[in-house]
Amino acid sequence: MKILYGVQGTGNGHLTRARSMARALADYDVQVDWLFSGRAKSDFFDMEIFGDFQCYQGMTLQTQKGKVKMTKTVLKSNLLQLYRDIRSLPMQQYDLVVSDFEPVSAWAARKQGVRSIGISHQNSFLYPIPKRANNLVTDTFMRWFAPTDTPVGVHWHHFDQPLLPPIVEPSNHNNTFKENQILVYLPFADLDDILKLLEPFTEYRFYVYHKLAEAKDMGHIQLCPFSRSGFQAHLHSSEGVISSAGFELPSETIELGKKLLVEPVIGQMEQQSNALALQALGYATTAHRLSHEIISQWLKAARPAPTPYPDVSAAISRWIVEDKAQNLSQLSQNLWTKVPGIAELPNGEGTRAIQANLSGC
């Protein structure tokens, strides 16, 4: 089997999932070619596992000070180049395309009649799950940005749908809890705004990851350039995480049992919906806008218990290669029975309790 695996390069959550899938697929006699889009090739880091990967411009949302800017998104998106890339990508050599919300590979497979599977958190929004700030435009975007024959969604709960648990990359770091150490990852926020929020809390040590050329020690605030190994080390040693309401980092945080404070990107339906789900599930404190008062209260909160997830990437790889991607509902049920506290599937009692919580969010 020869697979083209396309990955959306916006943010780092898609890349984290891709690394886990790369390791899992390496256990099988398959050839996987990797394609990334959504950022310049020079902006990717720690990409050795993907070999000689392809890189395309693709399309990505533009943000400013934590808000999605649709006008800026349209102006910076070269739709003609996207169309050309889709048309010119050779697909005849591939048996299967897997897309993690990556439009060039997904649309090329659709246009050229190659079987495709979509594995992403975004695919969960094709189902009736908790959503906030969605409308016809956002629903259409989720369905058609990177369409595939078999969309597979991952989420923190199944919500009585054939969704899968999060794909969390295995780590060699020990999970410890250094008192008063906090990891901060707010990539869409202005760095000066982040520093103003954190400066008063001098009794805590913050490791702030941002797009920086080099590290800088500011006393109780340590500024860190993007680094997968450094980020993982600080994640595993911190007692809490302050982040945007993406999917992959909250998933890792939940599994490790770190306390979590999220600020969703304004105007981004996925992040708004993630914040809603995290609050309803009791996994995080959410804030429309971070403030001194909110951070102060959260820093004093107790840590939650860890929520261990099964090896979802291994299960999906086996499902793709050996089971030929059949019976997604059975795969979903098998995996959720291994997640503590969500073993009630399929009678729905847990989902009904969550729906009750949603009414108060």
Beta strands, then each sheet from edge to edge (+ up, - down):
strand 1: 2-8
strand 2: 31-37
strand 3: 54-56
strand 4: 63-64
strand 5: 67-68
strand 6: 96-100
strand 7: 116-120
strand 8: 150-153
strand 9: 178-185
strand 10: 205-209
strand 11: 216-217
strand 12: 221-224
strand 13: 238-244
strand 14: 259-263
strand 15: 285-286
sheet 1: 3+ 2+ 1+ 6+ 7+ 8+
sheet 2: 4+ 5-
sheet 3: 11+ 12- 10- 9- 13- 14- 15-
end
